[in-house]
Amino acid sequence: MQGQSYKLQLHLAGEQCLVLLAHGISVTFICSKVLRQFLQTHLIFLTIDWFNDRDPLGNYIYTDSGVPTFDIPANAPAGLYDVVVNTYPNQWGTPTQNVIPGAFFIGVVAGTIRGSVYFDTNQNGVRDLNEPPMVNSVVQFSPGNEIALTNSQGEYIYYADTGIYTSSYIAPPTFSQTSTPLTYTSTIPPSVTGQDFGTFSSSYAYDHNISIIRNRVRCNLNASLPVQIFNSGLLPSQDRITLITSSNYIYVSSNVAPDIINGDTLTWNTPVINPGTFYQLGGNITFTAPGALQLVSITVIDSVFDLSGNFVEVYTDTYTYEVRCSYDPNDKHVSPEGVLSQNYTPINSALTYLVNFQNTGNDSAYDVFIFDTLNLNLDPLSFELLGSSHEVNTQLTPNGEIRFNFFNIMLPDSGTDEPGSHGWVLFQSESGCITS
């Protein structure tokens, strides 16, 4: 239908590809190269969830699976459309063209159904001033059970054929609808607007993620201690964050001075942390590490308050490590580490992983690529990227294979800029078993 999206799932064995959609013709689309050829008038462009099409130097990047999504313009000509896929065995191999003629039909819309989904902070069923939008919320339309997703403003639009439609908000777990009516019924044409849904969840209103970026530092040297707070909830907060370290880990300085210093305990009162934003504790906190083989322990306590000063929730993170003098700067940590020699952890608990890397060469690294594979006991669908030292693009396969792409990172070498030569990526996944 005009104005809608068409998604195509592609999983190829041993080959790499991308696809292009064309009206009435077969358009060659060079596999794994986003080469938008204007060979005909009616090309429909795509977005794709592969990690990238080119690296910063302009070289093509190959992959073997993905989900291209075609955004069909509202003025797209009606008719049958072909899907053309060129597959390449390698970068220089001869391509094989695969054509699905008349793969689907694009019809003319009779009207649209528009509305919004918002977080109903006071649960009064009415969208009041400053109540935030709900992004990627699902609104379902029957008959057909087709869905529309809300955008960054919480707004959705559904392009409909002639008929009678029922619109329903599909509440995710822990959410409930607060507004009435629960559903809307519309006759198309004409187009309709104002079909708004209010929703609320106490679990997600002030949800936070707190992370100590785990770095093993050299003995008796100063090193930064990054602590990152992410407001993954839907409402702004003001936090009181307490950092407690072992007495052998000596505080030196920070860009933003603590509000309270009491021995090994430092406390900051944060500014407002808006939903979807990160806060770097202290800007850049520096500590002096003790001698080799000593244990350093770090605990962060994040007390969350609403903007009226009412206490909401508390989050914690801890990290303990042994100081070393000779070490591999590229390492991986997990929290919690588990207990006993089998590293037992609670069933269905979230495991947080940190991968550290460093450029110990003699010139800047243009790009950094990290490959990792989730343990078979971890659920790839629960994977969540929590943060990174630099902008990162992530690719995850259904088998749990992860690729972190730091394009154009320009990571300095350790001889030129030792503090700047480090990088990290933090992620978590849930376990369905009992070992980490």
C-alpha positions in Angstrom: 0.0 0.0 0.0 1.2 3.5 -0.7 2.9 5.1 2.3 3.6 1.8 4.0 6.8 -0.1 4.6 7.7 -3.5 3.1 10.1 -5.7 5.0 12.0 -8.6 3.4 14.0 -11.1 5.6 17.2 -12.3 3.9 19.5 -15.0 5.2 22.0 -16.3 2.8 24.6 -19.1 3.2 28.1 -18.2 1.9 27.0 -15.2 -0.1 26.4 -11.5 0.5 23.7 -9.3 -0.9 21.5 -6.3 -0.8 18.3 -5.7 -2.7 16.5 -3.0 -4.5 12.8 -2.7 -5.4 11.6 -1.5 -8.7 8.3 -0.8 -10.4 7.6 -2.9 -13.4 11.2 -3.7 -14.1 14.1 -5.7 -12.8 16.8 -3.3 -11.5 20.3 -4.6 -11.0 21.4 -3.9 -7.5 25.0 -4.7 -6.8 25.2 -7.1 -3.9 26.4 -5.7 -0.6 27.0 -2.3 -2.1 24.5 0.3 -1.5 24.8 1.6 -5.0 21.6 3.5 -5.7 21.5 3.4 -9.5 19.1 5.9 -11.0 18.6 3.6 -14.0 14.8 4.1 -14.1 12.3 6.6 -12.8 10.5 4.7 -10.1 13.0 3.3 -7.7 12.0 2.7 -4.1 14.8 3.2 -1.6 15.5 1.0 1.3 16.8 1.1 4.8 18.6 -1.9 6.1 19.7 -3.2 9.5 23.1 -4.4 8.4 25.9 -2.7 10.2 27.0 -0.5 7.3 27.5 -0.4 3.5 30.9 1.1 3.4 33.7 1.8 5.8 35.1 5.3 6.3 37.7 4.8 3.5 34.9 4.0 1.0 35.5 0.2 0.8 32.5 -2.0 0.5 31.6 -4.2 3.5 30.1 -7.6 3.0 27.7 -9.6 5.1 25.4 -12.6 4.7 22.1 -11.6 6.1 19.8 -8.7 7.0 16.4 -7.2 6.8 15.9 -4.5 4.2 12.9 -2.3 4.7 11.4 -0.4 1.7 9.6 2.8 2.6 7.0 3.1 -0.1 6.2 6.7 -0.9 2.6 7.8 -0.7 2.7 8.7 -4.4 4.3 5.4 -5.6 2.6 4.2 -8.8 0.2 1.4 -8.3 1.1 -2.0 -9.7 3.2 -5.2 -9.3 6.8 -4.8 -8.1 9.8 -7.1 -8.6 12.4 -7.9 -6.0 15.9 -8.4 -7.5 18.8 -9.8 -5.5 22.3 -10.1 -6.8 24.4 -12.6 -4.8 28.2 -12.6 -4.9 30.4 -15.5 -3.7 33.1 -13.0 -2.8 34.2 -9.4 -3.5 35.4 -10.2 -7.0 33.2 -13.2 -7.9 30.7 -13.3 -10.7 27.2 -12.4 -9.4 24.1 -14.5 -9.7 20.9 -12.6 -10.3 17.8 -13.8 -8.4 14.4 -12.3 -9.4 11.0 -12.6 -7.7 8.8 -11.2 -10.5 5.6 -9.5 -9.4 6.6 -10.2 -5.8 3.9 -7.9 -4.4 1.3 -5.3 -5.3 1.2 -1.7 -4.3 -2.3 -0.2 -4.2 -3.8 3.2 -3.9 -4.8 4.2 -0.3 -8.3 5.3 0.4 -7.4 7.2 3.5 -5.2 7.4 6.6 -5.7 6.8 10.4 -3.5 9.0 12.6 -3.0 9.3 16.3 -0.4 9.1 19.1 0.6 7.1 22.1 1.8 9.0 25.2 3.0 8.1 28.7 0.2 9.2 31.0 2.3 10.3 34.0 -0.7 11.0 36.3 -2.9 8.3 34.8 -5.8 10.6 34.2 -6.5 9.4 30.6 -5.7 12.8 29.1 -2.5 14.0 27.6 -1.3 16.8 29.8 1.5 19.3 29.2 5.0 17.7 29.3 3.7 14.1 29.2 6.3 12.3 27.0 5.7 10.4 23.8 6.0 6.6 23.6 8.4 5.6 20.8 8.0 2.4 18.9 4.6 1.7 20.4 2.4 -0.7 18.5 -1.1 0.1 17.3 -3.0 -2.7 15.6 -5.7 -2.4 13.0 -8.3 -5.1 12.2 -9.3 -6.7 10.0 -5.9 -7.9 8.9 -4.1 -7.3 12.2 -1.7 -5.0 10.6 0.3 -2.7 12.8 1.7 0.8 12.8 4.6 1.9 15.0 4.9 5.3 16.6 7.8 7.7 15.7 10.1 9.7 18.0 7.1 12.1 18.6 4.8 9.2 19.6 2.8 9.6 16.4 1.6 6.9 14.1 -0.1 6.8 10.7 -1.8 3.9 9.0 -2.6 3.9 5.3 -5.9 2.1 4.7 -8.0 0.7 1.9 -11.7 1.3 1.8 -13.4 -0.4 4.8 -14.2 -0.3 8.5 -11.3 -0.5 10.9 -10.8 -1.1 14.6 -7.7 0.5 16.1 -6.2 -1.0 19.3 -3.1 -0.2 21.4 -1.0 -3.2 22.1 0.5 -2.7 25.6 3.9 -4.3 26.2 4.5 -6.1 29.5 4.0 -4.1 32.7 2.2 -1.3 30.7 -1.6 -0.7 30.8 -3.8 1.6 28.8 -5.2 4.5 30.8 -7.2 6.4 28.2 -10.7 5.7 26.8 -12.1 4.5 24.6 -10.0 1.3 24.6 -10.5 1.0 20.8 -11.5 3.2 18.0 -13.7 2.3 15.0 -13.3 4.2 11.7 -14.9 4.1 8.3 -12.4 4.8 5.5 -12.7 7.1 3.5 -12.4 9.8 4.7 -9.1 10.0 6.7 -9.4 10.3 10.5 -7.1 11.8 13.1 -7.0 12.1 16.9 -7.0 8.4 17.8 -4.7 8.8 20.9 -3.8 6.2 23.5 -2.5 6.9 27.0 -0.4 4.3 28.8 1.5 3.9 32.0 4.0 1.6 33.7 5.4 2.2 37.2 8.3 -0.2 36.3 9.6 1.9 33.4 8.8 5.5 34.6 12.3 6.0 36.2 14.2 3.0 34.9 18.0 3.5 35.0 21.1 1.7 34.0 24.3 2.3 36.0 27.7 1.0 34.8 31.2 1.1 36.1 33.4 0.9 33.0 35.7 -1.9 34.1 39.4 -1.1 33.4 42.4 -2.9 34.9 44.9 -0.2 35.5 48.7 -0.4 35.9 50.1 -0.4 39.4 50.9 2.9 41.1 49.7 4.9 38.2 46.8 7.4 37.8 43.9 6.2 35.7 40.4 7.4 34.9 37.3 5.7 36.3 34.4 6.1 34.0 31.0 5.7 35.6 28.0 6.1 33.3 24.3 6.6 34.2 21.6 6.1 31.5 18.1 7.2 32.1 16.3 4.4 30.2 13.0 5.4 31.7 10.3 7.9 30.4 10.5 10.7 33.0 13.4 13.0 34.0 15.1 12.5 37.3 17.7 14.1 39.6 20.0 11.6 41.1 22.3 11.4 44.2 25.2 9.2 43.2 27.6 7.8 45.8 31.0 6.3 44.8 32.7 4.1 47.4 36.2 2.6 46.8 38.6 0.6 48.8 41.1 2.6 50.9 44.0 1.6 48.6 42.4 3.3 45.6 43.2 7.0 46.1 40.9 9.7 44.7 42.9 12.4 42.8 40.5 14.7 40.9 37.5 15.0 38.8 36.2 17.5 36.2 33.1 18.0 38.4 34.0 18.0 42.1 32.0 15.8 44.4 29.4 17.6 46.6 30.5 15.5 49.6 33.9 13.8 50.3 33.9 11.6 53.3 37.1 9.4 53.3 36.7 6.8 50.6 33.1 7.9 49.9 32.3 10.5 47.2 28.8 11.9 46.5 27.5 13.9 43.6 24.1 15.5 43.2 23.4 15.4 39.4 21.6 17.9 37.2 18.4 16.8 35.6 18.9 13.6 33.6 16.4 13.5 30.8 14.9 10.3 29.4 17.2 8.6 26.8 20.3 10.5 27.9 23.6 9.5 29.5 25.3 11.2 32.5 29.0 10.7 33.0 29.7 10.9 36.7 32.2 13.6 37.6 33.0 14.2 34.0 36.3 12.4 34.3 37.3 10.9 37.7 41.0 10.0 38.3 42.3 7.6 40.9 45.8 6.3 41.8 46.0 2.5 41.7 47.9 0.6 44.5 50.8 -1.8 44.0 50.7 -5.1 42.1 48.5 -8.0 43.4 46.3 -5.8 45.6 42.5 -5.9 45.3 40.6 -2.8 44.4 36.8 -2.7 45.1 34.4 -0.1 43.6 30.8 0.4 44.4 28.4 2.9 42.9 24.9 3.7 44.4 22.5 5.7 42.3 19.6 7.0 44.3 16.9 8.3 41.9 14.5 11.2 42.8 11.7 12.7 40.8 11.9 16.5 40.1 9.9 17.2 43.3 12.6 15.5 45.4 10.7 12.4 46.1 12.7 9.2 46.3 11.9 6.7 43.6 14.4 3.9 43.3 18.0 2.9 44.0 20.4 1.2 41.6 23.9 -0.2 42.3 26.9 -1.6 40.5 30.1 -3.1 42.0 33.5 -4.1 40.6 36.5 -5.8 42.2 39.8 -6.6 40.5 43.4 -7.4 41.2 46.0 -4.8 40.2 48.6 -6.0 37.7 51.7 -4.5 36.4 52.1 -6.5 33.2 48.8 -7.2 31.5 46.9 -7.5 28.2 44.9 -4.3 27.7 42.4 -6.2 25.5 40.2 -8.1 27.9 36.6 -9.0 28.7 34.8 -8.9 32.1 31.4 -10.2 33.2 29.2 -9.1 36.1 28.1 -10.9 38.2 31.0 -13.4 37.8 29.0 -16.1 39.6 29.9 -18.3 42.5 31.8 -21.5 42.9 34.1 -22.9 40.2 31.1 -23.3 37.9 30.3 -19.5 38.1 26.7 -20.1 39.0 24.3 -17.2 38.5 20.5 -16.9 39.0 18.4 -18.4 36.2 17.1 -15.7 33.7 19.4 -13.1 35.2 21.1 -10.4 33.1 24.8 -10.7 32.7 26.7 -7.5 31.9 29.9 -7.8 29.8 32.6 -5.2 29.2 35.2 -5.6 26.4 38.3 -3.3 26.7 40.7 -2.6 23.9 43.7 -0.4 23.4 45.9 0.7 20.5 49.5 -0.3 21.5 50.9 0.3 18.1 52.8 3.4 16.9 50.1 5.2 14.9 46.4 6.0 15.1 43.9 3.2 14.4 41.4 4.3 11.8 38.8 1.6 12.6 38.4 -1.0 15.3 36.3 -4.1 14.9 35.4 -6.4 17.8 34.0 -9.9 17.2 32.4 -11.8 20.0 30.0 -14.8 20.4 27.4 -15.1 23.1 27.5 -18.2 25.2 25.0 -20.8 24.0 23.2 -20.4 27.3 22.5 -16.7 26.6 19.4 -15.5 24.7 20.4 -13.4 21.7 17.0 -11.7 21.7 17.8 -10.2 25.1 21.0 -8.6 23.9 21.2 -4.9 24.9 24.0 -2.4 24.1 24.5 -0.3 27.3 27.3 2.0 26.2 30.6 2.5 24.5 33.7 4.7 24.7 33.2 5.9 21.1 30.3 5.8 18.6 29.7 2.2 17.6 27.6 0.3 15.1 26.5 -3.2 16.2 25.5 -6.3 14.2 24.1 -9.4 15.9 23.2 -12.6 14.1 20.4 -15.0 15.4 23.3 -17.4 16.4 24.6 -14.8 18.9 27.6 -13.7 16.9 28.3 -10.0 17.6 30.3 -7.5 15.6 31.1 -4.1 17.1 32.2 -1.6 14.4 34.1 1.5 15.5 34.3 3.3 12.2 36.6 6.3 11.8 37.5 6.0 15.5 41.0 7.4 15.0 42.2 5.8 18.2 45.6 7.3 19.1 48.5 4.9 20.0 49.5 4.5 23.6 52.9 6.1 23.1 51.3 9.3 21.8 48.2 9.5 24.1 48.0 6.6 26.6 44.7 7.6 28.2 43.2 8.2 24.8 44.4 4.9 23.4 41.8 2.9 25.3 38.3 2.0 24.3 35.4 -0.1 25.5 32.0 -1.5 24.8 29.4 -2.6 27.4 26.5 -4.9 26.7 24.2 -7.3 28.5 22.2 -10.5 27.8 20.0 -12.7 29.8 20.8 -16.3 30.7 18.3 -19.1 30.6 20.7 -21.4 32.4 22.7 -21.2 35.5 26.3 -20.5 34.5 28.1 -17.4 33.1 
